Amino acid sequence: MQEIIQKLLILQDRNRKILRVSEELAHISPERDTLHTRAAATQSQLEAAKLRVKQLEAERKRLDLEIDAKKTQIEKYANQQLQTRKNEEYKALAHEIEMAKEAIFKIEDAEIVLMEQAEVTQKEVARATVEAAAAKKLVDDQIGLLNGREQNLKKELTELTQGRVALAAAVDESTLNRYERLFKSKGENVVVGVEHSVCGGCHMKLPAQIISNCRGEGAELVTCPNCGRILYYTRDMVLTGGD
């Protein structure tokens, strides 16, 4: 195998590792955002339950005030009854008192419903509190692991990138430029082997002369006429029998 091919294969392997680590790093932030969203959802459920409790309590207090107002009216009408000497006026006041008492009964019924709803909502608050706490702990733990993995990946990427600089410097400029153009357009498989008479990149059948050039010891790089990838051959590769 040509020395330049060996250098390009090592460089290609380093580039692949850099891609893998970069892809892993790219997924860290979305994963972290998903975890934050999950925790926020359980917290929102808890806050909604707490708000419902407050609303029910406010409504109950409002009804209490209505009852107090009705009782004040009843007291006022009763006093007016004691002062009047007119039978019709006395009956009218009695009717008003009866209406106020009926209103109080309805309000008290509404309060019972509110208390039942409040009891259910309090249980919901208790359940949501436990779930929110558990979700927060789980998310915090998972984010801690993600942060640790992110730091390790960043360190690894820095080391790989620094090492790549030295590997690239060992390749002549013309060959390096060709390799990097191919890497951008073809992806991570730029320097590919020849087996069963086909290109290891595009898998198209290669002309006999190209295969012969790959087997030779010439200094020139051999490229696939179909996809332009750089070809190489080693003795452990099978050139025939692929059909």
C-alpha positions as a Markdown table, in Angstrom:
| # | Residue | x | y | z |
|---|---|---|---|---|
| 1 | Met | 0.0 | 0.0 | 0.0 |
| 2 | Gln | 1.3 | 3.5 | -0.9 |
| 3 | Glu | 2.5 | 5.5 | 2.0 |
| 4 | Ile | 0.2 | 8.4 | 1.0 |
| 5 | Ile | -2.8 | 6.0 | 1.1 |
| 6 | Gln | -1.8 | 4.9 | 4.6 |
| 7 | Lys | -1.7 | 8.6 | 5.7 |
| 8 | Leu | -5.0 | 9.3 | 4.1 |
| 9 | Leu | -6.6 | 6.3 | 5.8 |
| 10 | Ile | -5.4 | 7.4 | 9.2 |
| 11 | Leu | -6.6 | 11.0 | 8.5 |
| 12 | Gln | -10.0 | 9.6 | 7.3 |
| 13 | Asp | -10.3 | 7.5 | 10.5 |
| 14 | Arg | -9.6 | 10.6 | 12.6 |
| 15 | Asn | -12.2 | 12.6 | 10.6 |
| 16 | Arg | -14.8 | 9.9 | 11.2 |
| 17 | Lys | -14.2 | 10.0 | 14.9 |
| 18 | Ile | -14.5 | 13.8 | 14.9 |
| 19 | Leu | -17.8 | 13.4 | 13.1 |
| 20 | Arg | -19.1 | 10.9 | 15.6 |
| 21 | Val | -18.2 | 13.0 | 18.5 |
| 22 | Ser | -19.6 | 16.1 | 16.9 |
| 23 | Glu | -22.9 | 14.3 | 16.2 |
| 24 | Glu | -23.1 | 13.2 | 19.8 |
| 25 | Leu | -22.4 | 16.7 | 21.1 |
| 26 | Ala | -25.1 | 18.1 | 18.8 |
| 27 | His | -27.7 | 15.8 | 20.5 |
| 28 | Ile | -26.8 | 16.9 | 24.0 |
| 29 | Ser | -28.5 | 20.2 | 24.0 |
| 30 | Pro | -31.8 | 18.9 | 22.5 |
| 31 | Glu | -31.8 | 16.1 | 25.0 |
| 32 | Arg | -31.3 | 18.6 | 27.8 |
| 33 | Asp | -34.1 | 20.8 | 26.5 |
| 34 | Thr | -36.4 | 17.8 | 26.4 |
| 35 | Leu | -35.7 | 17.0 | 30.0 |
| 36 | His | -36.3 | 20.6 | 31.1 |
| 37 | Thr | -39.6 | 20.5 | 29.2 |
| 38 | Arg | -40.6 | 17.3 | 31.0 |
| 39 | Ala | -39.8 | 18.8 | 34.4 |
| 40 | Ala | -41.6 | 22.0 | 33.5 |
| 41 | Ala | -44.7 | 20.1 | 32.4 |
| 42 | Thr | -45.1 | 18.3 | 35.8 |
| 43 | Gln | -44.4 | 21.6 | 37.6 |
| 44 | Ser | -47.1 | 23.3 | 35.5 |
| 45 | Gln | -49.6 | 20.6 | 36.5 |
| 46 | Leu | -48.8 | 21.3 | 40.1 |
| 47 | Glu | -49.1 | 25.0 | 39.8 |
| 48 | Ala | -52.4 | 24.6 | 38.0 |
| 49 | Ala | -53.7 | 22.4 | 40.8 |
| 50 | Lys | -52.6 | 25.0 | 43.4 |
| 51 | Leu | -54.3 | 27.8 | 41.4 |
| 52 | Arg | -57.5 | 25.7 | 41.3 |
| 53 | Val | -57.4 | 25.4 | 45.1 |
| 54 | Lys | -57.0 | 29.2 | 45.5 |
| 55 | Gln | -59.9 | 29.8 | 43.1 |
| 56 | Leu | -62.2 | 27.4 | 45.0 |
| 57 | Glu | -61.2 | 29.1 | 48.3 |
| 58 | Ala | -61.9 | 32.5 | 46.8 |
| 59 | Glu | -65.3 | 31.4 | 45.6 |
| 60 | Arg | -66.1 | 29.9 | 49.0 |
| 61 | Lys | -65.2 | 33.2 | 50.7 |
| 62 | Arg | -67.4 | 35.1 | 48.2 |
| 63 | Leu | -70.3 | 32.8 | 49.0 |
| 64 | Asp | -69.7 | 33.3 | 52.8 |
| 65 | Leu | -70.0 | 37.1 | 52.2 |
| 66 | Glu | -73.2 | 36.5 | 50.3 |
| 67 | Ile | -74.6 | 34.5 | 53.2 |
| 68 | Asp | -73.6 | 37.2 | 55.6 |
| 69 | Ala | -75.3 | 39.8 | 53.4 |
| 70 | Lys | -78.5 | 37.7 | 53.3 |
| 71 | Lys | -78.4 | 37.3 | 57.1 |
| 72 | Thr | -78.0 | 41.1 | 57.5 |
| 73 | Gln | -81.0 | 41.6 | 55.2 |
| 74 | Ile | -83.1 | 39.1 | 57.3 |
| 75 | Glu | -82.2 | 40.9 | 60.4 |
| 76 | Lys | -83.1 | 44.3 | 58.8 |
| 77 | Tyr | -86.5 | 42.9 | 57.6 |
| 78 | Ala | -87.2 | 41.4 | 61.0 |
| 79 | Asn | -86.6 | 44.8 | 62.7 |
| 80 | Gln | -88.8 | 46.4 | 60.1 |
| 81 | Gln | -91.6 | 43.9 | 60.9 |
| 82 | Leu | -91.5 | 44.9 | 64.6 |
| 83 | Gln | -91.9 | 48.5 | 63.7 |
| 84 | Thr | -94.7 | 48.2 | 61.1 |
| 85 | Arg | -98.4 | 48.2 | 62.0 |
| 86 | Lys | -99.6 | 47.5 | 58.4 |
| 87 | Asn | -100.5 | 43.9 | 57.7 |
| 88 | Glu | -99.6 | 44.1 | 54.0 |
| 89 | Glu | -96.2 | 45.6 | 54.8 |
| 90 | Tyr | -95.6 | 42.9 | 57.4 |
| 91 | Lys | -96.5 | 40.1 | 54.9 |
| 92 | Ala | -94.2 | 41.7 | 52.3 |
| 93 | Leu | -91.3 | 41.8 | 54.8 |
| 94 | Ala | -92.0 | 38.1 | 55.7 |
| 95 | His | -91.9 | 37.2 | 52.0 |
| 96 | Glu | -88.5 | 39.0 | 51.7 |
| 97 | Ile | -87.2 | 37.1 | 54.8 |
| 98 | Glu | -88.3 | 33.8 | 53.3 |
| 99 | Met | -86.7 | 34.6 | 50.0 |
| 100 | Ala | -83.4 | 35.5 | 51.7 |
| 101 | Lys | -83.5 | 32.2 | 53.7 |
| 102 | Glu | -84.0 | 30.2 | 50.5 |
| 103 | Ala | -81.1 | 32.1 | 48.9 |
| 104 | Ile | -79.0 | 31.1 | 51.9 |
| 105 | Phe | -79.9 | 27.4 | 51.5 |
| 106 | Lys | -78.9 | 27.5 | 47.8 |
| 107 | Ile | -75.6 | 29.3 | 48.6 |
| 108 | Glu | -74.9 | 26.7 | 51.3 |
| 109 | Asp | -75.6 | 23.9 | 48.8 |
| 110 | Ala | -73.1 | 25.6 | 46.4 |
| 111 | Glu | -70.6 | 25.7 | 49.2 |
| 112 | Ile | -70.9 | 22.0 | 49.8 |
| 113 | Val | -70.1 | 21.4 | 46.2 |
| 114 | Leu | -67.1 | 23.7 | 46.4 |
| 115 | Met | -65.8 | 21.9 | 49.5 |
| 116 | Glu | -66.1 | 18.6 | 47.7 |
| 117 | Gln | -64.3 | 20.0 | 44.7 |
| 118 | Ala | -61.6 | 21.5 | 47.0 |
| 119 | Glu | -61.1 | 18.1 | 48.6 |
| 120 | Val | -60.5 | 16.5 | 45.3 |
| 121 | Thr | -58.2 | 19.3 | 44.2 |
| 122 | Gln | -56.2 | 19.1 | 47.4 |
| 123 | Lys | -55.6 | 15.4 | 46.6 |
| 124 | Glu | -54.5 | 16.4 | 43.1 |
| 125 | Val | -52.1 | 18.9 | 44.6 |
| 126 | Ala | -50.6 | 16.2 | 46.9 |
| 127 | Arg | -50.2 | 13.9 | 43.9 |
| 128 | Ala | -48.8 | 16.5 | 41.6 |
| 129 | Thr | -46.3 | 17.6 | 44.3 |
| 130 | Val | -44.9 | 14.1 | 44.6 |
| 131 | Glu | -44.8 | 13.7 | 40.8 |
| 132 | Ala | -43.1 | 17.1 | 40.3 |
| 133 | Ala | -40.5 | 16.3 | 43.0 |
| 134 | Ala | -39.7 | 12.9 | 41.5 |
| 135 | Ala | -39.6 | 14.3 | 38.0 |
| 136 | Lys | -37.2 | 17.1 | 39.1 |
| 137 | Lys | -34.9 | 14.7 | 40.8 |
| 138 | Leu | -34.9 | 12.4 | 37.8 |
| 139 | Val | -34.3 | 15.3 | 35.4 |
| 140 | Asp | -31.6 | 16.8 | 37.6 |
| 141 | Asp | -29.8 | 13.4 | 37.7 |
| 142 | Gln | -30.1 | 12.9 | 34.0 |
| 143 | Ile | -29.0 | 16.4 | 33.2 |
| 144 | Gly | -26.0 | 15.9 | 35.5 |
| 145 | Leu | -25.1 | 12.9 | 33.4 |
| 146 | Leu | -25.6 | 14.8 | 30.2 |
| 147 | Asn | -23.4 | 17.6 | 31.4 |
| 148 | Gly | -20.7 | 15.2 | 32.4 |
| 149 | Arg | -20.9 | 13.5 | 29.0 |
| 150 | Glu | -20.8 | 16.8 | 27.2 |
| 151 | Gln | -17.6 | 17.8 | 29.0 |
| 152 | Asn | -16.0 | 14.5 | 28.1 |
| 153 | Leu | -17.0 | 14.8 | 24.5 |
| 154 | Lys | -15.8 | 18.4 | 24.2 |
| 155 | Lys | -12.4 | 17.3 | 25.7 |
| 156 | Glu | -12.3 | 14.3 | 23.3 |
| 157 | Leu | -13.2 | 16.6 | 20.3 |
| 158 | Thr | -10.5 | 19.0 | 21.2 |
| 159 | Glu | -7.9 | 16.2 | 21.4 |
| 160 | Leu | -9.1 | 14.7 | 18.1 |
| 161 | Thr | -9.1 | 18.1 | 16.3 |
| 162 | Gln | -5.6 | 18.9 | 17.5 |
| 163 | Gly | -4.4 | 15.5 | 16.5 |
| 164 | Arg | -6.0 | 15.9 | 13.1 |
| 165 | Val | -3.9 | 19.0 | 12.4 |
| 166 | Ala | -0.7 | 17.0 | 12.7 |
| 167 | Leu | -2.1 | 14.2 | 10.5 |
| 168 | Ala | -3.2 | 16.6 | 7.8 |
| 169 | Ala | 0.2 | 18.3 | 7.9 |
| 170 | Ala | 1.8 | 15.0 | 7.0 |
| 171 | Val | -0.1 | 15.0 | 3.6 |
| 172 | Asp | 1.0 | 17.1 | 0.7 |
| 173 | Glu | -1.1 | 20.2 | 0.0 |
| 174 | Ser | -2.5 | 19.1 | -3.4 |
| 175 | Thr | -3.5 | 15.6 | -2.1 |
| 176 | Leu | -5.0 | 17.1 | 1.1 |
| 177 | Asn | -7.1 | 19.6 | -0.9 |
| 178 | Arg | -8.4 | 16.8 | -3.1 |
| 179 | Tyr | -9.2 | 14.6 | -0.1 |
| 180 | Glu | -11.0 | 17.4 | 1.8 |
| 181 | Arg | -13.1 | 18.4 | -1.3 |
| 182 | Leu | -14.2 | 14.7 | -1.5 |
| 183 | Phe | -14.9 | 14.6 | 2.2 |
| 184 | Lys | -17.2 | 17.5 | 1.9 |
| 185 | Ser | -19.1 | 16.2 | -1.1 |
| 186 | Lys | -19.0 | 12.4 | -0.5 |
| 187 | Gly | -19.1 | 12.1 | 3.2 |
| 188 | Glu | -16.8 | 10.1 | 5.4 |
| 189 | Asn | -16.0 | 7.4 | 2.8 |
| 190 | Val | -13.4 | 9.1 | 0.7 |
| 191 | Val | -10.5 | 6.6 | 0.6 |
| 192 | Val | -12.1 | 3.2 | -0.3 |
| 193 | Gly | -10.9 | -0.2 | -1.0 |
| 194 | Val | -11.5 | -2.3 | -4.2 |
| 195 | Glu | -13.2 | -5.7 | -3.8 |
| 196 | His | -14.9 | -7.9 | -6.3 |
| 197 | Ser | -13.9 | -5.3 | -9.0 |
| 198 | Val | -16.1 | -2.6 | -7.6 |
| 199 | Cys | -15.5 | 0.7 | -5.9 |
| 200 | Gly | -16.0 | 0.6 | -2.2 |
| 201 | Gly | -17.7 | 3.9 | -2.3 |
| 202 | Cys | -20.2 | 3.9 | -5.1 |
| 203 | His | -20.1 | 0.1 | -5.7 |
| 204 | Met | -19.9 | 0.5 | -9.4 |
| 205 | Lys | -17.8 | -2.0 | -11.4 |
| 206 | Leu | -14.3 | -0.7 | -12.2 |
| 207 | Pro | -12.4 | -1.0 | -15.5 |
| 208 | Ala | -9.6 | -3.5 | -15.6 |
| 209 | Gln | -7.0 | -0.8 | -16.1 |
| 210 | Ile | -8.1 | 1.0 | -12.9 |
| 211 | Ile | -7.9 | -2.2 | -10.9 |
| 212 | Ser | -4.5 | -2.9 | -12.4 |
| 213 | Asn | -3.3 | 0.7 | -11.4 |
| 214 | Cys | -4.6 | 0.1 | -7.8 |
| 215 | Arg | -2.5 | -3.1 | -7.6 |
| 216 | Gly | 0.6 | -1.3 | -8.9 |
| 217 | Glu | 3.1 | 0.5 | -6.8 |
| 218 | Gly | 2.9 | 3.8 | -8.7 |
| 219 | Ala | 3.1 | 7.1 | -6.8 |
| 220 | Glu | 0.0 | 8.5 | -8.4 |
| 221 | Leu | -3.4 | 8.3 | -6.6 |
| 222 | Val | -6.0 | 6.2 | -8.4 |
| 223 | Thr | -9.5 | 7.5 | -8.4 |
| 224 | Cys | -12.9 | 5.9 | -9.3 |
| 225 | Pro | -14.0 | 7.1 | -12.7 |
| 226 | Asn | -17.6 | 7.0 | -11.5 |
| 227 | Cys | -17.6 | 8.9 | -8.2 |
| 228 | Gly | -14.0 | 10.3 | -7.9 |
| 229 | Arg | -13.2 | 8.6 | -4.6 |
| 230 | Ile | -9.6 | 7.6 | -4.0 |
| 231 | Leu | -9.1 | 3.9 | -4.4 |
| 232 | Tyr | -6.6 | 1.5 | -2.8 |
| 233 | Tyr | -6.0 | -2.2 | -2.8 |
| 234 | Thr | -4.5 | -4.6 | -0.2 |
| 235 | Arg | -3.6 | -8.3 | -0.7 |
| 236 | Asp | -6.4 | -9.5 | 1.6 |
| 237 | Met | -9.0 | -7.9 | -0.7 |
| 238 | Val | -10.8 | -10.2 | -3.2 |
| 239 | Leu | -10.8 | -8.7 | -6.7 |
| 240 | Thr | -13.0 | -11.2 | -8.5 |
| 241 | Gly | -16.0 | -13.4 | -7.7 |
| 242 | Gly | -18.4 | -10.7 | -6.7 |
| 243 | Asp | -21.0 | -11.4 | -9.5 |
